C-alpha cells in the first residue's frame, strides 16, 4: 500500500466508521411507553429523524373503535387466512419492551383485496392498544403480515381476563423461560398459527400505522370484533416479561382524523369460526 492509499484508508477509518456506528446506535434508539418520560410516546418523533411520522403522521395507530363512527358492511368479505405450521423463534426484546414470536419458515398467509400477505411474526401488548368505545382491555395480540412489495397488514385480537387462552397455554413454558433474560432468542420448534383462535368472523378494518417507531403508515388493520379471554396467570407472564416499572407496552390512542372505519359483518353474522 503506497502512502496515498494509506492516507485515504486512514481518513476513511477516522471519519466514516464513527458515522456508521452512530447510525447503528441511532437505529437501536430506546423508547419508552411512559407518557411522562422525555422518550415517551409523545416524543417518539423527536428521538430519531426516521421516526418523525410518529408525531407528524395523520394515519396513526392505535385508535378507538368508536361505534358511532363505524360503517357496517358485508362487502369487505370474510378474512381469507391460510396458515400452516412452521419453525419459530421467540425473541425477548427488552429495549423495545417486546415479546415477539417470529416464524422462520413459511407459516402461511392472508389475502386482502387480492394481495397476499405472508405471516411474519406475532407480538403482544398489555394493556390493549386499541379500545372499543373508550374501553381498554388487558392484552392485544398482533399478527404481522408482509406482502412481496413490503406492504404491511396486521390482524389484532383483544383479550380480557377470564378463561385461559389455548394458544398461550402452549407458549407458556417458552415465555417463562425467556421472560427474565434481556434480549434473548430461543428456538421453540414448530408453532402452528392455526391454533390462534379468532372466535368471530366479524372484524373492524381501517388504514393506520405501526404502533411502535418508526410508526410507518399505510398499514391495513384488521381487528377481530370478539374480545377473547386470557387467565390472570397468562397476563402476569407478559407483564413480567416487559420488565419495567410500568408493566405496560401500549401506545396511547391516536386521532382517527378523516379516516373511514368499517365493521365487516356477514349476512349470517351470528356464525363463529
N, C-alpha and C positions, 0 to 999 in steps of 0.2 A: 504494500500500500504506500503510494507516494505521499508527500507532505500535504498536497492539496486535498487528496481524498481523505486523509486522516482528519484534517481540519473540518471538512464538511461533515464527516461522521460524528466528530466531537460536538459540533454545533447542533446536529440533529438530536443527539442524546440530551444536550443541555436544555433545548427549547421544546422539542416535540414530545418527548417521553413524559415530562411532568404534566403537559397538557392532556395527553391521553389518559394518564392516571386520574387527573382531576375530573375528566368526563366520566370515567368509570365510577368514581365515587359519587358523582352527582346523580348518575342513573340509579344508584342504590340509596338515594336520599331517604332518610327515615321520615315517616309522617305519623301523626297521632290522630286518635278519634276524640281527644279531649277538646271540647269546644272552647275551653279557656286557655288552651296551650298556644304558644306562638307558631307551632307547626300543626295545629289542629285543622279541622275541615274548612273553616272559614279562611284559612291562609294557605291551603294546598297550592293554589295557583301562583303564590309568591315564592315557593320553595325552589322551584326549578322552572326555567323558561319553557321547557317542554310540557309543563303541567298547567299552562295559563288557562286552558279550556275549563279547568275545574272552577275558576272564578268567573270566566267570561262567557262560557257556553250558555246557550238558551234552550238546550235539549238535554238537561242533566237528569241523572237518576240517583236515588230512587224518588218516587213520587207517592202522593196519597191517592189511592184508588177510590176517589170520591164518586159515589153512585149518582149524584145529581149531574155529574159531567159525563157519565158513561153513555155510549151509544150501543144498545144491544143489537146484535146481528147474528144471523146464521150463515152469512155469506163468506166468512173467513175460512170455514172448513175445519174439520177435525184435525188436530195436530198429528201429523204423519211422522211417527218415530219408528225407527228400525234399528234397535240397539242389539249388541251381541257381546258375549264375554271377551275380555282381553286382559293382558298383563297390565298391572297398575303399580304406581309408586305413591306413597303417602309422604307429603312434604310439610314439615312444620316450619313456616317462615315467620320467625318471631319479629323481625324488623318490619314485616308487612302485616303483623297481627293476624296471621292467616294459617289455616289448616287446609291443605289442598290435596285432592286425590287426582293424580294425572294418569291417564291411560297411555301406556307405551305403545301398544298395538292399536289396530283399528277397532274401535268399540261401537261402530255404527254411526247413524246419522239421523237427522230430521230433515223434512222438506218444508220450506216456507215460500210461497209464491213462485214455485218452480225451481227454487235454488236449493241445492243440497248443502247442508251444514254438518260437518263431521264433529262428533263429540270429542272434546279435547280434555276437559278437566271439570271437577266439581269442587266447590268450597262452601264454607258455611259462615254465616254472620249471626251474631247474637247481641241484642235482640234483632227482630226483623228490621230490614231497611225499608221495605215497602210497608205502607199502612193501609188499612181499609176503613174508610170513613173516620180517619183520625186515630184508629186503634192500632197499636203496635203489639205484635205477638212475640213469642220467645226465641224462635230460631228460624233462619231462612237459608235454604239450600239453593245454590246457583249452579246450573249445568251449563257450561260454556261451550259453544259450538262455533266452528270457523269454516267458512267456505273456501274454495280453491283460490279465490281472489281476495282473501283476507278479510272478508266481511264477518261480523260477529252477531250471533243470535244467542240469547241467554234465556233459559227456562228457569223460573223461580218457583219454589214451593215453600209455603209458610207453615209453621208449626206452633202449636200451643201445648201447654202442659197437659198430659193425660196418659194414655196407654203408650208403652214403648213402641218405637218405630222399628220394624223388622230389618230394614237395611242397615240402620245404625247399630242394631244389635250384632250384626255380622262384623261390623267395623270396630266395635268397642275395644277388643284386645289390642288392635294396632294403634288406635287413638290413645289409649292409656300408655302404651309403650313409648310413644314419641312426644307425649304432652309435656314432659318435664325437661326435654332436651332442645336447646336452641338451634335453629337452622339445621335440621336433620332430614335426611331422605331415607325411606325404608321401603324396600320392595315387599309388596303384600300379595304377590301372585295374581291369579286370575280373579278379577272382580266383574260381576255381571250387572251392568247398569239397568237391566230389565227388572232387577229386584227393587228399584226405586219406584215406589208406588205414587201415582198421581192422584188417584181416587175420584177424579171427575174429568169429564170431557170439557167442561166449561173453563174458559180462561180469559184473562184480560190481555190486551195487546196495545202496545204503544211504541213509539220510537224514542229512545233515550241514549244513555251513555254507560260506560263503565262506572262503577261506584267507587273505584279507587284510582289514584293517579296513574296515568295521565288524563283520566276522565274522558277518553275518546268517545265522540258522539256517533250517531247513525247506527246505534246498536238496536236490533229488533228484540224487544222484551215480550216474553210470554209468561204471565203469572197465573198459575193454576188457581181457580177460584176457591176450591175447597181447602180449608185450613186443616192440616193433618195434626197428629199428636206425637210428642216425644215424652219420655219419662223424666222426672226431676234428675235422676242419676245421669241420663244421657246428656242433659243440658249442662250439668255440672262438669262433665268431662271437657266440653268445649270451652266453658268459661275458664277452667284451669289452664287449658292449652294456650289461651290468649296471653296469659302471664303478665298482666299489668294491673294496676290498681282499679281500673275502670271495669274490668271483666266484660268489656263490650268492644265490638268492632263494626258498628253500624254507622254509616254516614247519615246525617240528618236529611229529612225530606226536602226535595228541591221544588221550585215552582214549575207548574205544568206549562205556563205561558200559553201559547196559542195551539198547542198540540192536541190532536184527537186522542181519545181514549175509548177503546171499544171492548165490549164483552161478548165473546163468542158463546152462543147458546143454541145448540142444535134444536131442531123441531121437537125431538123426543128428549128434552133437556134433563129429564129426571133420571136418565140412564147414567151409570157409572162404569168405570173401567173394570 
